[in-house]
Amino acid sequence: AVLFVTQLALDFRYEFKKDVVIDLVCYRRRGHNETDEPSATQPLMYSAIKQHKSTRALYAAELVSRGVVSDEEVSNMNSNFRQELDTGQHVVKSLVKDPSIELFVDWSPYLGHDWSPHFNTSMPVANLQALAKKLVDIPNSVALQRQVNKVYADRAAMASGKMPVDWGMAETLAYASILTSGNKVRITGQDVGRGTFSHRHAVIHDQKSGQDYIPLQELAKDQSDFTIYDSLLSEEAVLAFEYGFSTTTPNALVIWEAQFGDFANSAQVVIDQFITSGEHKWQRLCGLTLLLPHGYEGQGPEHSSARLERFLQLSAEHNIQVCLPTTASQVFHMLRKQVLCPLRKPLVVMSPKSLLRHKETVCSMEELADSSFQVIIDETDEIKKEQVRKLIICSGKVYYDLRAERRKRDISDIAIVRLEQLYPFPQEDFEQCLLQYKNVELITWCQEEPMNQGAWYASQHHIRRALHAHFPEIWLEYAGRDASAAAAAGYPALHISQQEKFIDEALT
């Protein structure tokens, strides 16, 4: 009946070019589960179902009528199956006797690894410079749009050392270095070719022909595959697909980028049921990377927060990594580490918006080549550690807001430390950093998110553990927005007022 109706529907659509709706009535013979009694709520339907023979009985009767099997054989098959179930045997036999090795992925290089805060992702600066020059070598036949031309002109200056490397260039160089080291890169999301904030421009659209030119596909003849897709507007569908893709492709950097981090909540089921708990439930490794633009910049409650607190609340047993990189160098090494390190864990990144073009997030080509991802960044201004009376600990964009105001006030006895990774929490590195401030009297956690959001509730116990061990007389204080039902203020004036208030509290 199902086959007939489906064929009829297809024939009708092909013939008359009209849509068809199939009303397919399905049922569970035993109700929702074995302990359910469905007749309590659907008495007439289940009265009819009880009188209707099961699919097995109908099929067996058909086979007997055709002489394919006898009644005795049917009875024996039924009893043998029941016996196998009762004795715990495999009742489903493999349909593939000699499976091809090409159908399987070798996960052995990625098994048995635990998270470590340190992994060498440096590379020869000459190789990096060569990749940079290749990335900006756009054929003369490709007509660039005015703003895109400016982006690539600046990147050419970065490649030659005339300009420092910005966020977009560092990210692109990370992909290039991965592609030329034998690993694939795949990026999907609603606006990933250009980047929501026009920082990436991985796909160049020829202004005359309309054709696409992708520099990351033109690095070398023997490079690995680079694929990038502007996806449909269903976060759940796309993220679910990318999760599946990443669980079968361990040698690839697979990235899903939200247009704004706020929109990840449309895919919360995928995050809860698969990404954060899939390894624990099914022992399925996954190296998927989520780039979630996050930051409080007066854009309102739907365009400010990737809900950092939710990911931290889902963190346990080293199941995921949660990072907040604040420099171009950091994003370069973070992305390289995700695929070059044999550990395969989902990486959740609170990626920036305004920091993409912030003049102080840039770095030199040498910094990219020589350094590695730092889980914690100590004070970078010329602050004498022995004179520090107050230590501010923070993560993300708020660091630059704090530092700008500290410089404005010419404060020399307050140091600012950045946690670039919140989970797994770098406890040992954090304590080593803390011990440098022997004369500290006050320690404050500062965040731009409301108190009931962000990292405050989810991460303070890590910091308190360090204080209890080394500074038991100091109580960890909080500086940030007050608790709020919404993620952010709805209009810029209130946003600015809130920020000025908690920045002042932190620096007092």
C-alpha positions as CSV (number, residue, x, y, z in Angstrom):
1,A,0.0,0.0,0.0
2,V,2.8,2.4,0.9
3,L,4.7,1.6,-2.3
4,F,1.5,2.0,-4.4
5,V,0.6,5.4,-2.9
6,T,4.2,6.7,-3.2
7,Q,4.4,5.7,-6.8
8,L,1.0,7.3,-7.5
9,A,2.1,10.5,-5.8
10,L,5.3,10.7,-7.9
11,D,3.4,10.0,-11.1
12,F,0.9,12.6,-10.3
13,R,3.6,15.2,-9.5
14,Y,5.5,14.5,-12.7
15,E,2.4,14.6,-14.9
16,F,0.5,17.6,-13.4
17,K,3.4,19.5,-11.7
18,K,1.4,19.7,-8.5
19,D,2.3,19.0,-4.9
20,V,1.0,15.8,-3.2
21,V,0.5,15.2,0.5
22,I,0.5,11.6,1.6
23,D,-1.4,11.0,4.8
24,L,0.4,8.0,6.2
25,V,-1.1,6.5,9.4
26,C,1.4,4.7,11.5
27,Y,1.0,3.0,14.9
28,R,2.8,1.1,17.6
29,R,1.3,-2.2,18.3
30,R,2.4,-2.2,21.9
31,G,2.0,1.6,22.5
32,H,4.8,3.9,23.5
33,N,6.8,1.2,25.2
34,E,6.4,-2.3,26.7
35,T,4.9,-1.0,29.9
36,D,2.4,1.4,28.2
37,E,-1.3,0.6,27.9
38,P,-2.4,2.7,24.9
39,S,-6.0,1.6,25.1
40,A,-6.5,4.0,28.0
41,T,-6.3,7.0,25.7
42,Q,-7.1,5.5,22.2
43,P,-9.6,2.6,22.9
44,L,-11.1,2.3,19.5
45,M,-7.8,2.4,17.5
46,Y,-6.2,-0.2,19.8
47,S,-9.2,-2.4,19.7
48,A,-8.8,-2.6,15.9
49,I,-5.1,-3.1,16.2
50,K,-5.5,-6.1,18.5
51,Q,-7.7,-7.8,15.9
52,H,-5.2,-7.0,13.1
53,K,-2.6,-9.6,12.5
54,S,1.0,-8.5,12.9
55,T,3.3,-7.9,10.0
56,R,5.3,-11.0,10.8
57,A,2.1,-13.2,10.8
58,L,0.9,-11.7,7.5
59,Y,4.2,-12.1,5.8
60,A,4.6,-15.7,7.1
61,A,1.1,-16.6,5.8
62,E,2.0,-15.1,2.4
63,L,5.2,-17.2,2.2
64,V,3.3,-20.4,3.2
65,S,0.6,-19.8,0.6
66,R,3.3,-19.5,-2.1
67,G,5.0,-22.6,-0.9
68,V,8.2,-20.8,0.0
69,V,8.2,-22.2,3.5
70,S,6.1,-24.6,5.6
71,D,4.1,-23.9,8.8
72,E,6.6,-26.0,10.7
73,E,9.5,-23.9,9.3
74,V,7.8,-20.7,10.3
75,S,7.3,-22.0,13.8
76,N,10.9,-23.1,14.1
77,M,12.2,-19.8,12.8
78,N,10.1,-18.0,15.4
79,S,11.2,-20.2,18.3
80,N,14.9,-20.1,17.3
81,F,14.8,-16.3,17.1
82,R,13.3,-16.1,20.6
83,Q,15.9,-18.5,21.9
84,E,18.7,-16.4,20.5
85,L,17.2,-13.3,22.1
86,D,16.9,-15.1,25.5
87,T,20.5,-16.3,25.4
88,G,21.9,-12.9,24.3
89,Q,23.2,-13.9,20.9
90,H,23.5,-11.7,17.8
91,V,20.2,-11.9,15.9
92,V,21.2,-9.6,13.1
93,K,23.7,-11.1,10.8
94,S,26.1,-8.9,8.8
95,L,25.0,-8.4,5.2
96,V,28.6,-7.7,4.2
97,K,30.8,-10.8,4.4
98,D,34.1,-9.2,3.4
99,P,33.8,-5.4,4.0
100,S,36.2,-3.2,2.1
101,I,38.8,-1.5,4.1
102,E,38.0,1.7,2.1
103,L,34.6,1.8,3.9
104,F,36.3,2.3,7.3
105,V,38.2,5.1,8.9
106,D,41.4,4.3,10.9
107,W,40.9,6.0,14.2
108,S,43.8,4.3,15.9
109,P,46.1,7.3,15.8
110,Y,43.5,9.4,17.7
111,L,42.7,6.9,20.5
112,G,44.0,7.1,24.1
113,H,45.0,10.8,24.1
114,D,44.1,13.1,26.9
115,W,44.0,16.9,26.8
116,S,47.2,18.8,27.4
117,P,47.6,22.6,27.6
118,H,50.7,22.6,25.5
119,F,51.3,21.4,21.9
120,N,53.9,22.7,19.5
121,T,52.2,24.3,16.5
122,S,55.2,26.4,15.3
123,M,56.4,26.3,11.7
124,P,59.3,27.8,9.7
125,V,58.7,31.5,9.1
126,A,59.9,31.1,5.5
127,N,57.1,28.5,4.8
128,L,54.5,30.8,6.4
129,Q,55.7,33.8,4.3
130,A,55.5,31.7,1.2
131,L,51.9,30.7,2.0
132,A,51.0,34.3,2.7
133,K,52.4,35.4,-0.7
134,K,50.5,32.6,-2.5
135,L,47.2,33.6,-0.8
136,V,47.4,37.1,-2.2
137,D,48.5,36.1,-5.7
138,I,45.2,36.7,-7.4
139,P,45.1,36.3,-11.2
140,N,44.7,39.6,-13.1
141,S,41.7,38.1,-14.8
142,V,39.7,38.1,-11.5
143,A,37.9,41.5,-11.1
144,L,37.8,42.3,-7.4
145,Q,35.1,44.4,-5.7
146,R,36.5,47.6,-4.2
147,Q,36.4,46.6,-0.5
148,V,37.7,43.1,-1.3
149,N,40.5,44.6,-3.2
150,K,41.5,46.6,-0.2
151,V,41.5,43.5,2.0
152,Y,43.8,41.7,-0.3
153,A,46.0,44.7,-0.8
154,D,46.4,44.9,3.0
155,R,47.1,41.1,3.1
156,A,49.8,41.5,0.4
157,A,51.4,44.2,2.7
158,M,51.2,41.7,5.6
159,A,52.8,39.0,3.5
160,S,55.8,41.3,2.8
161,G,56.1,42.4,6.4
162,K,55.0,46.0,5.8
163,M,51.9,45.6,8.0
164,P,51.2,43.4,11.0
165,V,49.1,40.3,10.6
166,D,45.4,40.9,11.4
167,W,42.8,38.3,12.6
168,G,41.5,37.5,9.1
169,M,44.9,36.9,7.7
170,A,46.0,34.8,10.6
171,E,42.9,32.6,10.4
172,T,43.4,32.2,6.6
173,L,47.1,31.3,7.1
174,A,46.1,28.7,9.7
175,Y,43.9,27.0,7.0
176,A,46.7,27.3,4.4
177,S,49.2,25.7,6.7
178,I,46.9,22.9,7.5
179,L,46.0,22.2,3.9
180,T,49.7,21.9,3.0
181,S,50.4,19.6,5.8
182,G,48.2,16.8,4.6
183,N,44.9,17.7,6.4
184,K,41.6,18.8,4.9
185,V,39.6,21.9,5.9
186,R,35.9,22.2,5.6
187,I,33.9,25.3,6.7
188,T,30.1,25.7,6.7
189,G,27.7,28.3,8.0
190,Q,25.3,30.9,6.8
191,D,27.9,33.5,5.7
192,V,31.3,31.8,5.9
193,G,32.7,32.6,2.5
194,R,32.8,36.3,3.3
195,G,32.4,36.1,7.1
196,T,29.5,37.7,8.9
197,F,31.7,40.7,9.6
198,S,33.6,40.7,6.3
199,H,36.9,39.6,7.8
200,R,37.5,36.4,5.9
201,H,36.8,36.8,2.1
202,A,37.9,33.2,1.5
203,V,35.7,33.2,-1.6
204,I,36.3,36.0,-4.1
205,H,33.4,36.8,-6.5
206,D,34.6,38.0,-9.9
207,Q,32.7,41.3,-10.4
208,K,32.5,40.8,-14.2
209,S,32.0,37.0,-14.7
210,G,30.3,36.2,-11.4
211,Q,32.6,33.2,-11.0
212,D,34.1,32.3,-7.7
213,Y,37.9,32.2,-7.1
214,I,39.1,30.6,-3.9
215,P,42.8,31.2,-3.0
216,L,42.9,28.4,-0.5
217,Q,42.2,26.0,-3.3
218,E,45.2,27.2,-5.3
219,L,48.1,26.7,-2.9
220,A,49.7,23.7,-4.4
221,K,49.0,20.8,-6.7
222,D,49.3,18.3,-3.9
223,Q,47.4,20.2,-1.2
224,S,44.5,18.7,0.7
225,D,40.9,19.5,-0.1
226,F,39.4,22.9,1.0
227,T,35.7,23.2,0.9
228,I,33.6,26.1,2.1
229,Y,29.8,26.4,1.8
230,D,27.4,29.2,2.6
231,S,24.7,27.0,4.2
232,L,20.9,27.2,4.5
233,L,19.3,29.0,7.4
234,S,18.8,25.9,9.6
235,E,21.4,25.8,12.3
236,E,20.1,22.4,13.5
237,A,20.3,20.7,10.2
238,V,23.7,22.0,9.2
239,L,25.3,21.5,12.6
240,A,23.9,17.9,12.8
241,F,25.4,17.1,9.4
242,E,28.8,18.6,10.3
243,Y,28.8,16.6,13.5
244,G,28.3,13.4,11.5
245,F,30.9,14.5,8.9
246,S,33.5,15.1,11.7
247,T,32.9,11.8,13.3
248,T,33.9,10.1,10.1
249,T,36.8,12.4,9.0
250,P,39.4,12.5,11.7
251,N,42.1,14.0,9.5
252,A,40.1,17.2,8.7
253,L,39.5,20.5,10.4
254,V,35.7,20.6,10.2
255,I,34.2,24.0,11.2
256,W,30.7,25.2,11.7
257,E,30.4,29.0,12.1
258,A,27.3,30.6,13.4
259,Q,26.3,33.9,11.9
260,F,26.1,35.2,15.4
261,G,26.8,33.0,18.4
262,D,23.3,33.6,19.7
263,F,21.9,31.6,16.8
264,A,23.5,28.4,18.1
265,N,20.5,28.0,20.4
266,S,18.5,26.8,17.3
267,A,20.8,23.8,17.3
268,Q,20.8,23.1,21.0
269,V,19.6,19.5,20.6
270,V,22.6,18.7,18.5
271,I,24.9,20.3,21.0
272,D,23.3,18.6,24.0
273,Q,22.7,15.1,22.6
274,F,25.6,14.6,20.2
275,I,28.5,17.1,20.4
276,T,29.0,17.3,24.2
277,S,27.9,13.8,25.1
278,G,28.5,11.6,22.1
279,E,31.8,10.3,23.2
280,H,30.6,9.4,26.6
281,K,27.5,7.6,25.3
282,W,28.8,5.9,22.2
283,Q,32.6,6.2,22.3
284,R,32.4,8.2,19.1
285,L,35.2,10.7,18.8
286,C,34.6,14.1,17.2
287,G,36.9,16.9,16.3
288,L,34.2,19.4,15.2
289,T,35.0,23.1,15.7
290,L,32.3,25.7,16.5
291,L,33.0,29.3,15.8
292,L,30.4,31.3,17.7
293,P,30.7,35.2,17.4
294,H,30.3,36.5,21.0
295,G,30.8,39.9,22.6
296,Y,28.9,42.7,24.2
297,E,28.9,45.7,21.8
298,G,25.5,47.2,22.2
299,Q,23.8,45.1,19.5
300,G,21.0,43.9,21.8
301,P,20.0,40.6,23.4
302,E,19.9,38.6,20.2
303,H,23.3,39.6,18.8
304,S,25.6,39.6,21.8
305,S,25.9,36.2,23.5
306,A,26.8,32.7,22.3
307,R,25.7,31.5,25.8
308,L,29.2,30.6,27.1
309,E,27.5,29.5,30.3
310,R,25.7,26.7,28.6
311,F,28.8,25.2,27.1
312,L,30.6,25.4,30.4
313,Q,27.6,23.7,32.2
314,L,27.9,20.9,29.6
315,S,31.6,20.5,30.3
316,A,32.8,17.4,32.2
317,E,35.3,14.5,31.8
318,H,37.3,16.5,29.3
319,N,34.5,16.1,26.8
320,I,35.0,19.5,24.9
321,Q,37.3,22.4,24.7
322,V,36.0,26.0,25.3
323,C,38.3,28.8,24.2
324,L,38.2,32.6,23.9
325,P,41.2,33.7,21.8
326,T,42.0,37.4,21.9
327,T,44.8,37.8,19.4
328,A,45.5,36.9,15.8
329,S,48.4,34.7,16.9
330,Q,46.1,32.8,19.3
331,V,43.5,31.9,16.7
332,F,46.2,30.8,14.3
333,H,47.7,28.3,16.8
334,M,44.3,27.3,18.2
335,L,43.1,26.1,14.8
336,R,46.3,24.4,14.0
337,K,46.4,22.6,17.3
338,Q,42.8,21.4,16.8
339,V,43.8,19.2,13.8
340,L,47.6,18.7,14.2
341,C,47.3,17.4,17.7
342,P,46.0,13.8,17.7
343,L,43.4,14.5,20.4
344,R,39.9,14.6,18.9
345,K,37.5,16.7,21.0
346,P,34.9,19.3,20.0
347,L,36.3,22.8,20.1
348,V,33.9,25.6,21.1
349,V,35.2,29.0,20.3
350,M,33.7,32.3,21.5
351,S,35.0,34.1,18.4
352,P,35.2,37.9,18.3
353,K,33.4,40.6,16.4
354,S,35.0,44.0,17.1
355,L,38.3,42.3,17.8
356,L,38.6,41.2,14.2
357,R,39.8,44.7,13.4
358,H,41.2,45.8,16.7
359,K,44.6,47.4,16.3
360,E,46.0,45.6,19.3
361,T,45.1,42.0,18.3
362,V,47.6,42.0,15.5
363,C,50.9,40.2,15.5
364,S,54.1,39.8,13.3
365,M,54.7,36.9,10.9
366,E,57.5,35.8,13.3
367,E,55.1,35.6,16.2
368,L,52.8,33.3,14.2
369,A,55.6,31.1,13.2
370,D,57.4,30.8,16.5
371,S,54.7,30.7,19.2
372,S,52.0,28.2,20.2
373,F,48.5,28.4,21.7
374,Q,48.6,29.8,25.2
375,V,45.8,28.7,27.6
376,I,46.5,31.7,29.8
377,I,48.2,35.1,28.9
378,D,49.8,37.0,31.8
379,E,50.1,40.7,32.1
380,T,51.6,42.3,28.9
381,D,52.0,45.9,30.0
382,E,55.0,47.1,32.0
383,I,53.4,46.4,35.3
384,K,55.9,45.4,38.1
385,K,54.5,42.3,39.7
386,E,55.8,43.0,43.2
387,Q,53.8,46.3,43.2
388,V,50.5,44.7,42.2
389,R,47.9,45.0,44.9
390,K,44.9,43.8,42.8
391,L,44.7,41.1,40.2
392,I,41.9,41.0,37.6
393,I,41.2,37.7,35.9
394,C,39.1,37.8,32.7
395,S,38.4,36.1,29.3
396,G,37.6,37.5,25.9
397,K,37.0,41.0,24.6
398,V,36.6,42.6,28.0
399,Y,40.3,42.4,28.5
400,Y,40.8,45.2,26.0
401,D,38.1,47.4,27.6
402,L,39.8,46.9,31.0
403,R,43.3,47.6,29.7
404,A,42.2,50.8,27.8
405,E,40.6,52.2,30.9
406,R,43.6,51.2,33.1
407,R,45.9,53.1,30.7
408,K,43.6,56.1,30.7
409,R,43.7,56.2,34.5
410,D,47.5,55.5,34.6
411,I,47.0,52.7,37.1
412,S,50.2,50.7,37.9
413,D,49.2,48.5,40.8
414,I,46.5,46.4,39.0
415,A,47.4,43.5,36.7
416,I,45.1,41.8,34.2
417,V,45.4,38.1,33.3
418,R,43.5,36.5,30.4
419,L,42.2,33.0,30.5
420,E,42.2,31.9,26.8
421,Q,40.8,28.5,27.6
422,L,38.1,28.0,30.2
423,Y,37.7,24.2,29.7
424,P,39.5,22.0,30.4
425,F,40.6,24.6,32.9
426,P,44.4,25.0,32.9
427,Q,44.7,24.7,36.7
428,E,48.5,24.2,36.8
429,D,49.3,27.0,34.4
430,F,46.9,29.3,36.3
431,E,48.4,28.6,39.7
432,Q,51.9,29.2,38.3
433,C,50.8,32.6,37.0
434,L,49.1,33.5,40.2
435,L,52.2,32.7,42.3
436,Q,54.1,35.5,40.6
437,Y,51.9,38.1,42.4
438,K,53.3,37.7,45.9
439,N,51.9,41.0,47.3
440,V,48.4,40.8,45.8
441,E,45.6,41.8,48.2
442,L,42.5,41.6,46.0
443,I,41.6,39.2,43.2
444,T,38.6,39.9,41.0
445,W,36.9,37.9,38.2
446,C,35.7,40.4,35.6
447,Q,33.3,39.5,32.7
448,E,31.0,41.5,30.4
449,E,28.2,39.0,30.6
450,P,25.5,39.2,33.4
451,M,26.4,37.5,36.6
452,N,24.0,34.6,35.9
453,Q,25.6,34.1,32.5
454,G,29.2,33.9,31.2
455,A,31.9,32.0,33.1
456,W,31.3,33.3,36.7
457,Y,29.2,30.5,38.1
458,A,30.7,27.7,36.0
459,S,34.4,28.5,36.5
460,Q,34.8,30.3,39.8
461,H,35.5,27.0,41.7
462,H,38.7,26.5,39.6
463,I,39.9,29.9,40.7
464,R,38.9,29.5,44.3
465,R,40.7,26.2,44.4
466,A,43.9,28.1,43.5
467,L,43.2,30.8,46.0
468,H,42.6,28.3,48.8
469,A,45.9,26.7,48.1
470,H,48.1,29.8,47.8
471,F,46.1,32.8,49.0
472,P,43.6,31.5,51.6
473,E,43.0,34.9,53.1
474,I,41.8,36.4,49.8
475,W,38.1,36.1,48.7
476,L,37.4,36.0,45.0
477,E,35.3,39.0,44.0
478,Y,33.0,39.6,41.0
479,A,32.9,42.6,38.6
480,G,30.4,42.4,35.7
481,R,26.9,43.1,34.7
482,D,24.1,42.4,37.2
483,A,22.1,39.2,36.8
484,S,19.6,39.5,33.9
485,A,16.9,37.5,32.3
486,A,17.9,38.7,28.9
487,A,21.4,38.1,27.5
488,A,22.1,41.9,26.9
489,A,20.6,45.4,27.1
490,G,18.3,46.3,24.3
491,Y,19.7,49.8,23.5
492,P,23.2,51.2,23.3
493,A,22.9,53.9,26.1
494,L,22.1,51.2,28.7
495,H,24.8,49.0,27.4
496,I,27.4,51.8,27.8
497,S,26.2,52.7,31.2
498,Q,26.4,49.1,32.4
499,Q,29.9,48.7,31.0
500,E,31.2,51.8,32.5
501,K,29.9,50.7,35.9
502,F,31.5,47.3,36.0
503,I,34.8,48.5,34.5
504,D,35.0,51.1,37.2
505,E,34.2,48.5,39.9
506,A,37.0,46.2,38.5
507,L,39.6,49.0,38.5
508,T,38.8,50.4,41.9
